[in-house]
Amino acid sequence: VDRMDNEWMCRIRVISFDGDDTLWDFGRVMRHSLKHALEELRVHVPGARSADLTIDEMIAIRDRLAGAERCAGVRLEEVRRLAFEETLVSIGVRDPALAGHLNAVYLKHRFGDIELYDDVLPAFDALAKRFQLGLLTNGNTYPKCCGLEAFFQFAVFAQDHGFEKPDPRLFHVALQEANCLGGDMLHVGDSLRADVAGAQNAGVKSVWLN
C-alpha cells in the first residue's frame, strides 16, 4: 500500500483547495460582517424592532432564501442582498435601497476582513515550489480578497457554472483549467461530502482537512 501511495503522490502536479473553512473560518468572518451590517441597520432603523433583531435570525433568513426556487442560479452576492431585503421586511421596513447599502457594508467586511488560518501561507510557500495550486469552491471569495492571488493559477467558482461540489462536473472544470488529468490532481477540503466524495467521484484524489 505504501508503494502504491508513493506512486500516485509522485504523479500529483496540481493541488486544488476549497476556500471556506479550509483556508479561513467562514463562520467567523460572516458573523463579523453581519455584525457591522446590523449596526448600520440600527442606525437607519432605530427602535425596538431593529434592537431585537439578532445575527442568528439574519442567518436563518438568508439560509431560507438560498433554498428558495426564486434564488436558483442567483449569484451569492445577490442572494445576500435579497436576504437583507427580507430582513428589513421582517421588522416592517420595505426599502430596497437600504438593503443594497447594507449588502455593500456586509461585502466590504466579508471580503476585506478575511483572516487566513495560520498555517496557510507557510504551506502555500512550500507547495508552490512543486505544484500548480488552484481554488475550487462553492463560495464567492476571490483570491485577491484574501491575498492568495499570487499562489493560485486557476480559480473555479460553482456560481459561474450552474452546479456545485460534490457534482463531479465542477472538478472536471478544474481539470480543464489546470490542463491535467484526474490522476494528476489532488483536492483538499473540509467537507467529506462536497470535497472528498466529490473529488473521488470525479476521479481525483482527495485530502480531508478535518
Disulfide bonds with the S-S distance in Angstrom:
none
